Amino acid sequence: MKEKSKNAARTRREKENAEFYELAKMLPLPSAITSQLDKASIIRLSTSYLKMRAVFPDGLGDAWGQRPLPKTALEKELGSHLLQTLDGFIFVVAPDGKIMY
């Protein structure tokens, strides 16, 4: 009986790990990074990604596989500011005031 329980638990863990692996592969990250993530990180990053998609349903342009649209002067300036923040930090705030990233 104990052996049967061990096998059931092992099978359940294997199935769970396979699902986490599939979820990690779906994240918009390089496989070198996703292969190193633990389960909690996979859930945390997946949740953050889904929240970002809720705030930006149309994506962020090319990064989401969409065609680039002609940019206004304000959008070009924003892009410049975003590039400058790569040396620092950035907050992404949802319309309701929640910090998304």
C-alpha positions as a Python dict, from the first residue, in 0.01 Angstrom:
ca = {
    (1, 'M'): (0, 0, 0),
    (2, 'K'): (282, 241, 90),
    (3, 'E'): (456, 174, -242),
    (4, 'K'): (137, 255, -432),
    (5, 'S'): (108, 587, -247),
    (6, 'K'): (472, 672, -326),
    (7, 'N'): (419, 597, -693),
    (8, 'A'): (103, 809, -704),
    (9, 'A'): (286, 1102, -540),
    (10, 'R'): (581, 1064, -779),
    (11, 'T'): (348, 1059, -1080),
    (12, 'R'): (162, 1364, -951),
    (13, 'R'): (492, 1554, -903),
    (14, 'E'): (609, 1458, -1252),
    (15, 'K'): (285, 1586, -1405),
    (16, 'E'): (305, 1906, -1200),
    (17, 'N'): (668, 1963, -1305),
    (18, 'A'): (575, 1908, -1669),
    (19, 'E'): (303, 2174, -1643),
    (20, 'F'): (543, 2419, -1479),
    (21, 'Y'): (794, 2351, -1756),
    (22, 'E'): (529, 2422, -2023),
    (23, 'L'): (423, 2740, -1845),
    (24, 'A'): (785, 2857, -1821),
    (25, 'K'): (831, 2798, -2196),
    (26, 'M'): (536, 3029, -2266),
    (27, 'L'): (693, 3323, -2082),
    (28, 'P'): (844, 3592, -2308),
    (29, 'L'): (1195, 3515, -2181),
    (30, 'P'): (1496, 3337, -2329),
    (31, 'S'): (1504, 2963, -2263),
    (32, 'A'): (1838, 3005, -2085),
    (33, 'I'): (1650, 3202, -1818),
    (34, 'T'): (1329, 3000, -1802),
    (35, 'S'): (1519, 2675, -1760),
    (36, 'Q'): (1668, 2810, -1436),
    (37, 'L'): (1343, 2927, -1274),
    (38, 'D'): (1191, 2761, -971),
    (39, 'K'): (817, 2699, -943),
    (40, 'A'): (746, 3012, -738),
    (41, 'S'): (931, 3230, -990),
    (42, 'I'): (740, 3075, -1280),
    (43, 'I'): (409, 3154, -1109),
    (44, 'R'): (523, 3505, -1012),
    (45, 'L'): (645, 3589, -1364),
    (46, 'S'): (336, 3437, -1526),
    (47, 'T'): (109, 3642, -1301),
    (48, 'S'): (305, 3960, -1378),
    (49, 'Y'): (291, 3888, -1750),
    (50, 'L'): (-85, 3835, -1740),
    (51, 'K'): (-131, 4160, -1545),
    (52, 'M'): (83, 4346, -1799),
    (53, 'R'): (-129, 4205, -2082),
    (54, 'A'): (-440, 4326, -1901),
    (55, 'V'): (-296, 4680, -1881),
    (56, 'F'): (-152, 4675, -2235),
    (57, 'P'): (-394, 4452, -2431),
    (58, 'D'): (-256, 4577, -2762),
    (59, 'G'): (99, 4505, -2653),
    (60, 'L'): (403, 4721, -2686),
    (61, 'G'): (452, 4717, -3063),
    (62, 'D'): (711, 4492, -3229),
    (63, 'A'): (792, 4313, -2906),
    (64, 'W'): (443, 4162, -2913),
    (65, 'G'): (460, 4065, -3280),
    (66, 'Q'): (264, 4359, -3416),
    (67, 'R'): (343, 4598, -3696),
    (68, 'P'): (488, 4930, -3590),
    (69, 'L'): (250, 5222, -3639),
    (70, 'P'): (368, 5570, -3738),
    (71, 'K'): (484, 5744, -3422),
    (72, 'T'): (391, 6089, -3306),
    (73, 'A'): (653, 6323, -3164),
    (74, 'L'): (535, 6240, -2812),
    (75, 'E'): (574, 5866, -2873),
    (76, 'K'): (925, 5916, -3012),
    (77, 'E'): (1016, 6124, -2707),
    (78, 'L'): (872, 5859, -2476),
    (79, 'G'): (1079, 5594, -2651),
    (80, 'S'): (1390, 5800, -2595),
    (81, 'H'): (1308, 5835, -2226),
    (82, 'L'): (1245, 5463, -2196),
    (83, 'L'): (1585, 5387, -2345),
    (84, 'Q'): (1747, 5623, -2096),
    (85, 'T'): (1581, 5439, -1808),
    (86, 'L'): (1759, 5118, -1902),
    (87, 'D'): (2053, 5249, -1699),
    (88, 'G'): (1823, 5306, -1401),
    (89, 'F'): (1483, 5167, -1316),
    (90, 'I'): (1126, 5191, -1433),
    (91, 'F'): (783, 5158, -1275),
    (92, 'V'): (485, 5044, -1478),
    (93, 'V'): (168, 5170, -1314),
    (94, 'A'): (-179, 5048, -1410),
    (95, 'P'): (-460, 5300, -1460),
    (96, 'D'): (-596, 5208, -1117),
    (97, 'G'): (-263, 5301, -956),
    (98, 'K'): (-131, 4950, -895),
    (99, 'I'): (238, 4901, -961),
    (100, 'M'): (265, 4634, -1229),
    (101, 'Y'): (641, 4614, -1267),
}
